[in-house]
Amino acid sequence: VYVIGAQCTGKTTLVNALEAEYGRKCLETGEPVPQPSVIREVARTVLKEKSFSRDDITDSPARALQLQKHILDAQLEAEETASRETGAQWYICDRSGLDPIVYARVFVGEAAAQDMLAAEAWKQLKTRMKTGVVVLCEAGCSWLVDDGTRLMPKGTEDWMRIDRAFRDLLAGAGISYVVVPKALVSLAERVALVV
């Protein structure tokens, strides 16, 4: 399961709730429901480990592209590790390999996105996404908050531009997805939509 979308759309909250829901279902049924491994957002780790800041995304196209390529590689490594080492038969991802390509397209340009779409890491990640469940959290929610780390849109139009880039790139890659509408604010209802 891949939970994706623009910043501040409730992705991490939904991932945490899905993790709890699948754990609860296992306890309630008493059946050995295979528990998912959870792949936490790799971008924050890359930002710290590689000494990037959110300003690099908007201030330096070269640094922005370098960052997005690091994130793409880190996502592949995280998914390979989850598949190989945790013993989990499936996993829930907070973000995906498509996310850095979206940000490259929006903040660097189409040529940068095309370069990343041709990368071997993306080819492998795309195959995984096509066989998984992809959940796109729609931008435009009421809880846009600056946490000091995530990139903040300058306004609703910036936010929606990222949302459109996700939809365009998903369609271009032939990846099916389910939308969690921005109007669906109840966490229980968001979980029910995915489960």
LUMLO-131224 format. One record per residue: residue number from 1; chain; residue in one letter; x, y, z of N, C-alpha, C in turn. Coordinates in pm, 1 decimal, padded with zeros to 6 digits. Example, Ala and Ser with C-alpha at 12.3 -4.5 7.8 and 13.67 -1.06 7.14 Angstrom:
% LUMLO-131224
NODE   seq   mol   type        npx        npy        npz       capx       capy       capz        cpx        cpy        cpz
NODE     1     A      A    01319.0   -00569.0    00780.0    01230.0   -00450.0    00780.0    01320.0   -00330.0    00780.0
NODE     2     A      S    01285.0   -00225.0    00708.0    01367.0   -00106.0    00714.0    01290.0    00003.0    00787.0
% end
This chain:
% LUMLO-131224
NODE   seq   mol   type        npx        npy        npz       capx       capy       capz        cpx        cpy        cpz
NODE     1     A      V    00086.1   -00116.8    00000.0    00000.0    00000.0    00000.0    00090.2    00122.3    00000.0
NODE     2     A      Y    00066.1    00211.9   -00094.8    00142.3    00336.7   -00104.7    00048.5    00452.5   -00074.8
NODE     3     A      V    00082.2    00531.9    00025.8    00002.6    00649.1    00060.0    00082.9    00770.3    00014.3
NODE     4     A      I    00030.9    00838.3   -00088.3    00106.5    00944.7   -00153.7    00023.2    01071.5   -00165.0
NODE     5     A      G    00088.0    01178.8   -00208.7    00018.8    01304.6   -00231.3    00106.1    01421.5   -00192.0
NODE     6     A      A    00055.0    01539.6   -00215.9    00127.1    01662.4   -00182.4    00147.0    01670.7   -00030.9
NODE     7     A      Q    00231.0    01764.5    00010.3    00257.9    01782.3    00152.4    00131.2    01824.9    00226.9
NODE     8     A      C    00125.9    01787.7    00353.1    00015.0    01827.8    00442.5   -00122.2    01781.0    00395.0
NODE     9     A      T   -00130.1    01657.1    00348.9   -00259.2    01602.7    00306.8   -00303.7    01486.9    00396.0
NODE    10     A      G   -00230.6    01463.0    00504.5   -00270.1    01359.0    00599.3   -00211.0    01222.2    00573.3
NODE    11     A      K   -00104.5    01215.3    00494.9   -00045.9    01085.7    00458.9    00007.7    01009.5    00580.0
NODE    12     A      T    00093.9    01072.5    00657.3    00156.0    01003.5    00770.5    00051.5    00965.3    00874.6
NODE    13     A      T   -00044.1    01051.8    00898.7   -00152.5    01020.6    00991.9   -00229.5    00898.7    00943.1
NODE    14     A      L   -00256.8    00892.2    00813.6   -00328.7    00778.1    00757.0   -00244.8    00651.3    00765.6
NODE    15     A      V   -00116.2    00659.7    00736.1   -00028.1    00542.3    00745.9   -00029.3    00487.8    00888.6
NODE    16     A      N   -00015.2    00575.4    00986.4   -00015.5    00532.0    01126.8   -00148.5    00467.1    01164.3
NODE    17     A      A   -00258.0    00523.0    01116.3   -00390.2    00467.2    01145.5   -00409.3    00332.0    01076.8
NODE    18     A      L   -00358.4    00317.1    00955.3   -00366.9    00188.0    00885.7   -00285.9    00081.6    00959.6
NODE    19     A      E   -00168.5    00119.4    01006.2   -00085.0    00025.8    01082.4   -00161.1   -00022.8    01206.1
NODE    20     A      A   -00223.1    00068.8    01278.3   -00300.1    00032.7    01397.3   -00421.2   -00053.1    01360.9
NODE    21     A      E   -00487.9   -00019.2    01251.4   -00607.2   -00093.2    01208.8   -00573.4   -00237.5    01174.5
NODE    22     A      Y   -00466.3   -00259.3    01101.0   -00429.9   -00396.3    01065.3   -00386.1   -00474.5    01188.3
NODE    23     A      G   -00321.9   -00409.6    01284.3   -00286.3   -00475.6    01409.9   -00410.1   -00513.6    01489.0
NODE    24     A      R   -00508.2   -00424.1    01493.4   -00633.7   -00449.6    01563.3   -00710.0   -00564.8    01499.0
NODE    25     A      K   -00713.4   -00567.3    01366.1   -00785.3   -00674.2    01295.3   -00725.8   -00810.5    01327.7
NODE    26     A      C   -00594.9   -00816.2    01337.8   -00527.9   -00941.9    01370.0   -00568.6   -00988.6    01509.9
NODE    27     A      L   -00573.3   -00897.8    01606.2   -00611.1   -00932.9    01743.1   -00757.6   -00973.8    01751.5
NODE    28     A      E   -00845.2   -00902.3    01680.6   -00988.7   -00930.4    01685.7   -01023.4   -01065.5    01625.8
NODE    29     A      T   -00963.8   -01097.5    01513.5   -00998.7   -01221.9    01445.1   -00926.0   -01341.2    01503.4
NODE    30     A      G   -00813.0   -01317.0    01568.0   -00733.4   -01427.4    01620.5   -00665.6   -01507.0    01510.6
NODE    31     A      E   -00680.8   -01461.0    01388.8   -00619.5   -01530.2    01276.1   -00482.7   -01471.1    01248.4
NODE    32     A      P   -00396.4   -01551.9    01194.0   -00261.0   -01502.8    01164.3   -00258.5   -01414.1    01039.6
NODE    33     A      V   -00322.9   -01299.2    01051.1   -00322.6   -01203.7    00940.8   -00180.6   -01149.4    00927.9
NODE    34     A      P   -00121.1   -01161.3    00810.7    00015.9   -01110.6    00797.0    00020.8   -00959.7    00820.4
NODE    35     A      Q    00100.5   -00920.8    00916.6    00113.6   -00779.4    00949.8    00204.4   -00710.0    00849.7
NODE    36     A      P    00167.1   -00590.3    00811.4    00253.4   -00518.0    00717.6    00373.5   -00457.6    00788.5
NODE    37     A      S    00479.6   -00446.4    00714.6    00591.4   -00364.0    00757.9    00553.0   -00221.9    00717.6
NODE    38     A      V    00603.3   -00122.1    00788.5    00573.0    00016.4    00753.2    00702.0    00085.4    00713.7
NODE    39     A      I    00702.0    00141.8    00594.8    00816.6    00218.6    00546.0    00783.2    00365.2    00569.3
NODE    40     A      R    00853.9    00423.5    00664.5    00831.6    00563.9    00698.8    00890.1    00652.7    00589.4
NODE    41     A      E    00843.7    00774.3    00582.7    00887.7    00869.8    00480.5    01040.5    00879.5    00477.6
NODE    42     A      V    01100.6    00843.8    00364.4    01247.3    00843.8    00353.2    01303.6    00982.9    00329.0
NODE    43     A      A    01223.6    01075.2    00278.5    01274.0    01208.5    00242.4    01334.3    01281.2    00361.9
NODE    44     A      R    01271.4    01270.7    00476.6    01322.8    01340.9    00595.0    01460.6    01287.7    00635.2
NODE    45     A      T    01478.1    01157.4    00625.7    01608.0    01097.7    00657.7    01713.3    01144.1    00558.7
NODE    46     A      V    01678.9    01145.2    00431.1    01772.7    01190.1    00327.7    01809.9    01336.6    00350.1
NODE    47     A      L    01712.0    01420.0    00380.7    01739.8    01561.8    00407.2    01846.8    01576.8    00515.4
NODE    48     A      K    01833.1    01500.4    00623.4    01928.3    01509.2    00734.2    02063.4    01448.3    00698.2
NODE    49     A      E    02060.7    01325.2    00646.6    02185.6    01253.4    00619.5    02269.7    01318.6    00510.5
NODE    50     A      K    02205.5    01379.0    00413.3    02277.6    01437.6    00299.8    02291.9    01589.6    00311.5
NODE    51     A      S    02253.6    01644.7    00424.6    02267.5    01788.9    00453.4    02196.4    01878.9    00352.0
NODE    52     A      F    02070.2    01846.7    00327.9    01985.4    01930.8    00244.1    01887.6    02004.4    00334.0
NODE    53     A      S    01831.1    02112.0    00282.3    01723.2    02181.4    00352.6    01606.5    02195.3    00255.8
NODE    54     A      R    01491.4    02227.6    00308.4    01375.3    02244.3    00220.7    01396.0    02360.1    00123.8
NODE    55     A      D    01478.3    02457.4    00161.9    01505.3    02570.5    00072.9    01580.7    02528.5   -00052.7
NODE    56     A      D    01657.9    02419.8   -00043.5    01729.7    02370.5   -00161.5    01633.4    02334.2   -00274.2
NODE    57     A      I    01513.2    02293.5   -00238.1    01415.4    02251.4   -00338.4    01371.8    02369.0   -00425.1
NODE    58     A      T    01356.1    02485.0   -00364.7    01307.0    02600.8   -00440.1    01417.2    02697.1   -00482.6
NODE    59     A      D    01532.2    02694.2   -00415.8    01637.4    02792.6   -00443.4    01744.0    02745.9   -00541.7
NODE    60     A      S    01761.3    02614.4   -00556.2    01868.3    02563.0   -00641.4    01819.6    02441.9   -00720.1
NODE    61     A      P    01788.3    02459.4   -00848.3    01742.7    02345.0   -00927.5    01841.0    02227.4   -00925.7
NODE    62     A      A    01970.4    02255.9   -00928.5    02069.8    02147.7   -00927.5    02063.3    02069.7   -00796.4
NODE    63     A      R    02056.8    02141.3   -00684.0    02047.2    02074.8   -00552.9    01912.5    02003.2   -00539.0
NODE    64     A      A    01807.3    02065.2   -00591.4    01675.1    02003.2   -00584.2    01674.5    01869.5   -00657.1
NODE    65     A      L    01732.8    01865.9   -00775.6    01737.1    01741.4   -00851.7    01823.6    01637.5   -00781.5
NODE    66     A      Q    01936.1    01679.7   -00729.8    02023.8    01588.2   -00656.4    01948.4    01526.9   -00537.2
NODE    67     A      L    01877.8    01609.8   -00464.1    01799.2    01562.1   -00350.2    01694.8    01460.8   -00394.7
NODE    68     A      Q    01621.6    01491.5   -00499.9    01515.3    01400.9   -00545.6    01572.4    01267.0   -00591.9
NODE    69     A      K    01688.8    01268.4   -00653.3    01752.9    01142.2   -00694.2    01794.0    01060.4   -00572.4
NODE    70     A      H    01844.4    01127.2   -00468.9    01878.1    01056.9   -00344.1    01753.1    00994.7   -00282.2
NODE    71     A      I    01642.7    01068.1   -00284.5    01517.7    01017.4   -00227.5    01468.5    00896.4   -00306.5
NODE    72     A      L    01476.2    00902.1   -00437.7    01435.1    00789.1   -00521.4    01515.6    00664.4   -00486.0
NODE    73     A      D    01647.0    00679.1   -00476.4    01732.7    00565.1   -00441.7    01702.3    00513.0   -00301.2
NODE    74     A      A    01678.5    00604.0   -00207.2    01647.9    00563.8   -00069.5    01515.0    00489.0   -00061.9
NODE    75     A      Q    01418.2    00529.4   -00144.0    01288.9    00460.7   -00145.5    01305.7    00317.4   -00194.7
NODE    76     A      L    01382.6    00299.8   -00301.6    01406.2    00164.6   -00352.0    01475.6    00080.3   -00246.0
NODE    77     A      E    01575.8    00135.8   -00182.6    01648.0    00062.2   -00078.4    01554.3    00024.4    00036.8
NODE    78     A      A    01468.1    00115.4    00077.7    01374.1    00088.0    00187.4    01276.9   -00023.8    00150.7
NODE    79     A      E    01226.4   -00021.8    00027.6    01132.6   -00126.3   -00014.3    01202.1   -00261.0   -00028.6
NODE    80     A      E    01323.4   -00260.2   -00080.7    01397.9   -00385.6   -00091.6    01427.7   -00442.7    00046.3
NODE    81     A      T    01465.4   -00357.0    00138.6    01493.7   -00400.6    00275.5    01368.0   -00457.0    00340.7
NODE    82     A      A    01255.8   -00388.8    00324.9    01129.9   -00436.7    00383.0    01091.8   -00572.9    00325.9
NODE    83     A      S    01111.4   -00591.0    00197.9    01077.0   -00717.8    00133.7    01169.2   -00830.8    00177.7
NODE    84     A      R    01295.1   -00798.7    00193.9    01397.1   -00900.1    00220.2    01412.4   -00932.7    00368.6
NODE    85     A      E    01416.5   -00831.5    00452.3    01460.1   -00852.2    00589.9    01349.8   -00862.2    00694.1
NODE    86     A      T    01238.1   -00802.4    00672.3    01138.0   -00799.4    00779.0    01051.8   -00924.5    00782.1
NODE    87     A      G    01049.1   -00997.9    00675.5    00964.7   -01115.7    00670.1    00818.3   -01082.6    00644.5
NODE    88     A      A    00788.2   -00954.8    00634.7    00650.4   -00913.8    00607.0    00616.1   -00949.3    00462.9
NODE    89     A      Q    00494.2   -00996.1    00443.5    00451.0   -01030.1    00308.5    00407.9   -00906.6    00230.7
NODE    90     A      W    00385.7   -00798.5    00301.5    00346.0   -00674.2    00236.4    00384.2   -00557.9    00325.7
NODE    91     A      Y    00375.4   -00438.5    00270.4    00413.7   -00321.2    00347.6    00326.9   -00201.4    00312.0
NODE    92     A      I    00329.7   -00104.9    00403.8    00261.9    00023.1    00383.5    00371.2    00128.0    00371.7
NODE    93     A      C    00367.2    00206.2    00264.8    00467.8    00311.1    00242.4    00408.9    00449.3    00264.4
NODE    94     A      D    00478.4    00526.4    00346.1    00447.1    00668.2    00361.3    00526.8    00738.0    00251.4
NODE    95     A      R    00464.7    00757.1    00136.9    00524.0    00809.7    00013.6    00561.0    00693.7   -00079.2
NODE    96     A      S    00628.0    00728.9   -00189.8    00661.9    00628.6   -00291.0    00777.1    00678.5   -00376.4
NODE    97     A      G    00816.4    00596.5   -00472.9    00919.3    00637.9   -00567.4    00871.1    00746.0   -00662.7
NODE    98     A      L    00740.9    00762.2   -00674.6    00687.6    00865.8   -00763.0    00702.0    01005.5   -00702.8
NODE    99     A      D    00699.4    01013.9   -00571.6    00704.0    01144.9   -00504.5    00823.0    01230.9   -00547.0
NODE   100     A      P    00946.5    01178.7   -00544.1    01058.2    01265.1   -00584.4    01051.5    01305.8   -00731.4
NODE   101     A      I    00989.3    01223.7   -00813.2    00975.4    01258.5   -00954.9    00876.1    01373.8   -00969.6
NODE   102     A      V    00769.2    01369.8   -00891.9    00672.6    01480.5   -00891.5    00742.0    01610.1   -00852.5
NODE   103     A      Y    00819.8    01605.3   -00745.3    00886.1    01727.3   -00698.3    00993.4    01773.7   -00796.5
NODE   104     A      A    01059.1    01680.7   -00863.2    01155.4    01719.3   -00967.2    01082.9    01790.0   -01081.2
NODE   105     A      R    00968.6    01737.6   -01120.5    00892.3    01799.1   -01229.5    00846.8    01940.1   -01192.2
NODE   106     A      V    00792.7    01955.3   -01073.9    00736.1    02083.6   -01032.3    00844.0    02187.6   -01004.3
NODE   107     A      F    00954.4    02146.7   -00941.2    01052.6    02244.9   -00895.2    01180.3    02252.5   -00978.4
NODE   108     A      V    01202.8    02153.9   -01066.2    01322.2    02157.6   -01151.9    01281.4    02169.1   -01298.3
NODE   109     A      G    01187.6    02085.6   -01341.7    01140.6    02093.4   -01478.9    01112.3    01957.4   -01538.4
NODE   110     A      E    01050.4    01959.4   -01654.5    01009.1    01836.3   -01721.5    01127.7    01748.2   -01758.7
NODE   111     A      A    01238.0    01807.9   -01804.1    01355.6    01728.3   -01842.5    01409.2    01650.0   -01722.7
NODE   112     A      A    01410.1    01711.7   -01606.2    01456.7    01643.6   -01484.7    01364.8    01526.7   -01450.7
NODE   113     A      A    01234.6    01548.1   -01462.6    01139.2    01440.9   -01434.7    01157.0    01326.0   -01533.6
NODE   114     A      Q    01174.7    01358.0   -01661.0    01194.6    01253.2   -01761.6    01322.1    01173.8   -01734.8
NODE   115     A      D    01426.9    01242.6   -01691.2    01551.9    01175.7   -01655.0    01527.5    01076.0   -01541.6
NODE   116     A      M    01452.6    01116.8   -01441.6    01424.3    01028.0   -01329.1    01330.7    00914.0   -01368.9
NODE   117     A      L    01236.7    00941.3   -01458.8    01147.2    00835.5   -01506.0    01222.6    00726.5   -01582.1
NODE   118     A      A    01338.9    00760.7   -01636.3    01420.4    00663.2   -01709.0    01515.8    00586.4   -01617.4
NODE   119     A      A    01523.9    00625.1   -01491.0    01617.3    00562.3   -01396.8    01576.4    00418.6   -01365.5
NODE   120     A      E    01675.0    00333.7   -01348.0    01649.8    00193.9   -01313.8    01572.5    00182.4   -01182.1
NODE   121     A      A    01606.3    00267.4   -01085.8    01535.5    00263.6   -00956.8    01385.9    00285.7   -00977.8
NODE   122     A      W    01349.1    00383.0   -01061.6    01207.3    00408.0   -01086.3    01142.3    00289.9   -01156.6
NODE   123     A      K    01210.6    00229.0   -01251.3    01151.8    00114.9   -01322.7    01113.4    00004.2   -01224.6
NODE   124     A      Q    01200.3   -00021.7   -01127.8    01170.6   -00124.9   -01027.8    01055.9   -00082.0   -00936.1
NODE   125     A      L    01060.6    00042.7   -00892.5    00955.9    00092.7   -00803.5    00820.4    00099.8   -00874.0
NODE   126     A      K    00820.6    00137.0   -01000.7    00695.6    00144.1   -01077.2    00630.5    00006.3   -01084.6
NODE   127     A      T    00709.9   -00097.1   -01106.1    00656.4   -00233.1   -01111.0    00588.8   -00268.8   -00979.2
NODE   128     A      R    00652.2   -00232.1   -00868.6    00593.9   -00259.5   -00737.0    00462.8   -00182.5   -00719.2
NODE   129     A      M    00462.6   -00056.2   -00759.4    00341.9    00025.3   -00743.1    00226.5   -00027.6   -00827.5
NODE   130     A      K    00256.3   -00078.2   -00944.8    00150.9   -00130.0   -01032.3    00083.2   -00252.5   -00972.1
NODE   131     A      T    00155.7   -00327.0   -00888.2    00097.3   -00446.2   -00826.5    00043.7   -00417.5   -00686.5
NODE   132     A      G    00061.3   -00295.3   -00640.1    00015.5   -00258.1   -00506.9   -00112.7   -00177.4   -00511.9
NODE   133     A      V   -00149.2   -00125.9   -00396.9   -00263.2   -00036.0   -00383.9   -00205.7    00103.2   -00362.0
NODE   134     A      V   -00242.1    00195.9   -00448.4   -00190.6    00332.4   -00439.6   -00304.9    00423.9   -00396.1
NODE   135     A      V   -00279.2    00498.0   -00289.3   -00378.7    00587.0   -00230.5   -00325.5    00729.3   -00241.0
NODE   136     A      L   -00395.4    00813.5   -00315.6   -00356.5    00953.3   -00332.7   -00441.1    01040.7   -00240.9
NODE   137     A      C   -00375.2    01104.2   -00144.3   -00444.4    01198.5   -00055.9   -00452.0    01332.6   -00127.9
NODE   138     A      E   -00573.6    01376.7   -00152.0   -00596.5    01497.7   -00230.8   -00553.8    01623.8   -00155.6
NODE   139     A      A   -00488.9    01714.0   -00226.7   -00449.0    01842.9   -00168.8   -00571.3    01931.8   -00150.6
NODE   140     A      G   -00556.5    02030.7   -00062.8   -00663.7    02125.5   -00038.6   -00731.0    02105.9    00095.5
NODE   141     A      C   -00672.6    02022.2    00180.9   -00728.4    01995.9    00313.7   -00714.1    02118.3    00403.6
NODE   142     A      S   -00777.4    02111.2    00517.0   -00779.0    02225.6    00608.9   -00661.9    02228.4    00706.0
NODE   143     A      W   -00574.3    02129.6    00702.2   -00470.7    02122.1    00805.9   -00329.0    02149.9    00755.6
NODE   144     A      L   -00313.2    02239.8    00663.0   -00181.4    02278.9    00612.7   -00106.0    02352.4    00723.7
NODE   145     A      V    00002.8    02290.4    00772.9    00080.0    02346.4    00884.0    00228.4    02334.5    00853.1
NODE   146     A      D    00303.3    02438.7    00881.3    00448.2    02439.8    00861.0    00516.2    02376.6    00981.8
NODE   147     A      D    00586.2    02264.3    00958.9    00657.9    02197.7    01068.0    00806.9    02230.0    01066.3
NODE   148     A      G    00848.5    02319.3    00977.1    00988.2    02358.7    00970.0    01073.2    02270.0    00881.3
NODE   149     A      T    01022.9    02154.0    00842.6    01098.5    02060.8    00758.2    01037.5    02049.8    00619.6
NODE   150     A      R    00907.5    02026.7    00614.2    00843.3    02004.7    00484.4    00837.4    02134.7    00405.1
NODE   151     A      L    00838.7    02117.9    00275.1    00825.1    02230.2    00183.2    00681.9    02281.4    00190.6
NODE   152     A      M    00666.3    02409.4    00205.1    00532.8    02467.8    00215.6    00494.9    02535.4    00084.0
NODE   153     A      P    00373.5    02508.9    00035.7    00329.2    02578.2   -00085.1    00308.4    02726.3   -00055.8
NODE   154     A      K    00328.7    02807.9   -00158.5    00310.2    02952.7   -00142.0    00162.5    02990.1   -00140.0
NODE   155     A      G    00080.2    02898.4   -00182.7   -00063.7    02922.7   -00185.3   -00134.4    02798.3   -00235.8
NODE   156     A      T   -00264.5    02807.5   -00245.2   -00344.2    02692.8   -00289.1   -00304.6    02647.2   -00429.0
NODE   157     A      E   -00273.6    02741.4   -00517.8   -00237.4    02704.0   -00655.2   -00110.2    02619.5   -00657.6
NODE   158     A      D   -00010.0    02654.4   -00577.8    00112.4    02573.3   -00569.0    00080.5    02432.4   -00520.1
NODE   159     A      W   -00003.8    02426.0   -00419.2   -00043.5    02298.3   -00360.7   -00114.5    02211.8   -00464.4
NODE   160     A      M   -00206.0    02272.1   -00538.9   -00281.8    02198.2   -00639.2   -00195.3    02160.2   -00758.9
NODE   161     A      R   -00092.7    02238.7   -00788.6   -00000.1    02204.2   -00896.8    00071.5    02072.7   -00864.7
NODE   162     A      I    00108.2    02053.4   -00740.3    00172.1    01928.3   -00699.3    00071.8    01813.9   -00709.4
NODE   163     A      D   -00051.0    01837.4   -00665.2   -00156.1    01736.7   -00674.5   -00177.8    01694.6   -00820.3
NODE   164     A      R   -00184.1    01792.1   -00910.3   -00202.6    01761.4   -01053.6   -00084.4    01682.2   -01109.0
NODE   165     A      A    00035.5    01716.1   -01065.1    00154.0    01643.6   -01112.3    00147.1    01496.9   -01069.7
NODE   166     A      F    00100.5    01470.2   -00948.3    00083.1    01330.8   -00905.3   -00013.4    01259.2   -00998.4
NODE   167     A      R   -00127.9    01319.7   -01023.6   -00229.7    01255.9   -01107.7   -00177.9    01232.6   -01249.9
NODE   168     A      D   -00109.7    01332.2   -01305.0   -00056.0    01319.9   -01441.1    00048.1    01208.9   -01450.6
NODE   169     A      L    00139.2    01204.3   -01354.1    00245.5    01103.7   -01358.7    00192.1    00964.0   -01329.2
NODE   170     A      L    00094.6    00951.9   -01241.1    00031.6    00821.6   -01218.0   -00034.1    00771.8   -01346.4
NODE   171     A      A   -00108.2    00858.8   -01412.7   -00174.1    00821.1   -01538.1   -00070.8    00784.3   -01644.0
NODE   172     A      G    00034.8    00864.5   -01654.8    00139.0    00838.2   -01753.5    00210.6    00706.2   -01731.6
NODE   173     A      A    00221.6    00665.2   -01605.2    00288.6    00538.7   -01572.6    00192.0    00420.8   -01576.0
NODE   174     A      G    00063.7    00448.1   -01596.8   -00034.9    00340.5   -01599.2   -00059.0    00279.3   -01462.2
NODE   175     A      I   -00048.1    00360.8   -01357.2   -00066.7    00313.0   -01220.2   -00207.0    00352.7   -01172.8
NODE   176     A      S   -00285.7    00253.2   -01134.8   -00419.6    00278.7   -01081.2   -00407.9    00332.0   -00939.3
NODE   177     A      Y   -00503.9    00414.9   -00900.7   -00500.2    00470.2   -00765.5   -00640.0    00505.5   -00717.7
NODE   178     A      V   -00651.6    00517.2   -00586.6   -00774.4    00558.2   -00520.3   -00747.8    00694.8   -00459.4
NODE   179     A      V   -00842.5    00786.8   -00471.4   -00827.5    00920.4   -00413.7   -00897.5    00926.5   -00278.2
NODE   180     A      V   -00824.6    00977.1   -00178.6   -00885.8    01012.7   -00051.0   -00922.5    01160.4   -00066.8
NODE   181     A      P   -01050.9    01190.5   -00082.3   -01091.5    01328.8   -00109.2   -01057.3    01423.0    00006.3
NODE   182     A      K   -01022.9    01544.8   -00029.3   -00988.4    01645.5    00072.4   -01104.1    01670.6    00168.2
NODE   183     A      A   -01226.3    01652.3    00121.9   -01343.8    01674.7    00206.7   -01363.5    01563.7    00310.0
NODE   184     A      L   -01296.3    01451.1    00291.1   -01307.3    01339.1    00384.8   -01205.9    01361.4    00496.9
NODE   185     A      V   -01249.8    01426.3    00603.6   -01157.4    01463.7    00710.9   -01156.9    01364.6    00826.6
NODE   186     A      S   -01257.8    01282.1    00837.8   -01263.2    01182.4    00944.7   -01156.5    01076.1    00919.6
NODE   187     A      L   -01068.6    01057.9    01017.4   -00963.3    00957.8    01002.7   -01022.4    00817.6    00991.1
NODE   188     A      A   -01125.0    00788.1    01067.6   -01189.1    00656.6    01060.2   -01244.5    00631.6    00919.9
NODE   189     A      E   -01302.3    00733.7    00859.6   -01356.1    00718.9    00724.2   -01244.3    00705.8    00621.8
NODE   190     A      R   -01133.5    00774.2    00643.0   -01018.3    00760.8    00553.2   -00964.3    00617.8    00559.3
NODE   191     A      V   -00952.0    00564.5    00680.1   -00904.4    00426.9    00697.1   -01000.3    00330.3    00629.1
NODE   192     A      A   -01130.1    00347.2    00651.4   -01230.1    00258.6    00591.3   -01223.1    00261.5    00439.1
NODE   193     A      L   -01194.7    00376.0    00382.0   -01182.7    00387.3    00236.5   -01067.9    00300.9    00184.2
NODE   194     A      V   -00958.9    00297.4    00257.7   -00841.0    00221.6    00214.3   -00856.5    00073.1    00243.3
NODE   195     A      V   -00906.0    00040.1    00362.2   -00918.4   -00099.3    00403.9   -01029.1   -00165.1    00324.3
% end
